[in-house]
Amino acid sequence: MTYGQNRVYKKIEVIGISKVGIEQAIENALLKAHETLEKVSWFEVEEVRGHVTEEGKVGEYQVLLKVAFELK
């Protein structure tokens, strides 16, 4: 990707969820953002949380991301 001058970005929040792990939750969120938005450029992890099962184990991982994309 070539970066020029005078770029403007918008940043939105998305939440990725996975039963596998934090990295997979991030990948899930980024893949969906990429499918939905044009020119997704970068992300920030804001929060990591999860659901605990009745057995006291991790049921799912939830990762709040801020995703930035370039405006046309």
Backbone hydrogen bonds in HBPLUS format (Angstrom, degrees):
<---DONOR---> <-ACCEPTOR-->    atom                        ^
c    i                          cat <-CA-CA->   ^        H-A-AA   ^      H-
h    n   atom  resd res      DA  || num        DHA   H-A  angle D-A-AA Bond
n    s   type  num  typ     dist DA aas  dist angle  dist       angle   num
A0071-LEU N   A0008-VAL O   2.80 MM  63  5.73 170.2  1.81 154.4 157.6     1
A0010-LYS N   A0069-PHE O   2.94 MM  59  5.62 158.6  1.99 158.0 162.5     2
A0069-PHE N   A0010-LYS O   2.97 MM  59  5.62 155.0  2.04 156.3 163.7     3
A0012-ILE N   A0067-VAL O   2.88 MM  55  5.40 162.0  1.92 151.1 153.8     4
A0067-VAL N   A0012-ILE O   2.77 MM  55  5.40 154.7  1.83 155.5 163.0     5
A0014-VAL N   A0065-LEU O   2.89 MM  51  5.33 157.6  1.94 149.0 155.5     6
A0065-LEU N   A0014-VAL O   2.77 MM  51  5.33 175.0  1.77 170.0 171.6     7
A0016-GLY N   A0063-VAL O   2.89 MM  47  5.22 156.8  1.95 152.7 152.0     8
A0063-VAL N   A0016-GLY O   2.87 MM  47  5.22 163.3  1.90 153.6 159.2     9
A0018-SER N   A0061-TYR O   3.01 MM  43  5.29 152.7  2.09 144.5 151.4    10
A0061-TYR N   A0018-SER O   2.66 MM  43  5.29 173.5  1.66 164.3 165.3    11
A0025-ALA N   A0021-GLY O   3.07 MM   4  6.35 148.9  2.17 144.2 153.3    12
A0025-ALA N   A0022-ILE O   3.07 MM   3  5.04 116.6  2.49  95.0 110.8    13
A0026-ILE N   A0022-ILE O   2.97 MM   4  6.33 154.5  2.04 154.9 161.6    14
A0027-GLU N   A0023-GLU O   2.95 MM   4  6.24 164.7  1.98 150.2 154.4    15
A0028-ASN N   A0024-GLN O   2.86 MM   4  6.03 156.9  1.91 148.2 154.2    16
A0029-ALA N   A0025-ALA O   3.10 MM   4  6.31 159.8  2.14 145.0 149.7    17
A0030-LEU N   A0026-ILE O   2.93 MM   4  6.19 165.6  1.95 158.4 162.5    18
A0031-LEU N   A0027-GLU O   2.89 MM   4  5.97 160.1  1.93 151.2 156.5    19
A0032-LYS N   A0028-ASN O   3.16 MM   4  6.32 165.6  2.19 146.6 150.1    20
A0033-ALA N   A0029-ALA O   2.96 MM   4  6.15 158.2  2.01 147.7 154.4    21
A0034-HIS N   A0030-LEU O   2.84 MM   4  5.97 159.0  1.88 148.5 154.3    22
A0035-GLU N   A0031-LEU O   2.97 MM   4  6.22 148.7  2.07 145.4 153.8    23
A0036-THR N   A0032-LYS O   3.02 MM   4  6.15 138.9  2.20 142.2 152.9    24
A0036-THR N   A0033-ALA O   3.17 MM   3  5.10 127.1  2.47  93.4 107.1    25
A0037-LEU N   A0033-ALA O   2.76 MM   4  5.68 162.5  1.79 159.6 162.8    26
A0070-GLU N   A0039-LYS O   3.11 MM  31  5.52 155.6  2.17 138.1 138.9    27
A0041-SER N   A0068-ALA O   2.80 MM  27  5.74 173.6  1.80 154.3 156.4    28
A0068-ALA N   A0042-TRP O   2.92 MM  26  5.47 171.2  1.93 156.8 158.0    29
A0044-GLU N   A0066-LYS O   2.82 MM  22  5.11 142.2  1.96 142.8 154.2    30
A0066-LYS N   A0044-GLU O   2.88 MM  22  5.11 155.8  1.94 146.2 154.3    31
A0046-GLU N   A0064-LEU O   2.82 MM  18  5.44 164.9  1.84 158.1 161.5    32
A0047-GLU N   A0064-LEU O   3.39 MM  17  5.01 159.0  2.44 128.5 131.6    33
A0064-LEU N   A0047-GLU O   2.94 MM  17  5.01 154.1  2.01 135.7 144.0    34
A0049-ARG N   A0062-GLN O   2.82 MM  13  5.15 165.2  1.84 161.3 164.3    35
A0062-GLN N   A0049-ARG O   2.73 MM  13  5.15 165.3  1.75 151.7 146.4    36
A0051-HIS N   A0060-GLU O   2.98 MM   9  5.30 153.7  2.05 142.6 149.5    37
A0059-GLY N   A0051-HIS O   2.67 MM   8  5.19 170.3  1.68 154.7 154.7    38
A0053-THR N   A0057-LYS O   2.76 MM   4  5.32 167.0  1.78 158.7 162.5    39
A0056-GLY N   A0053-THR O   2.97 MM   3  5.22 162.3  2.00 110.2 114.9    40
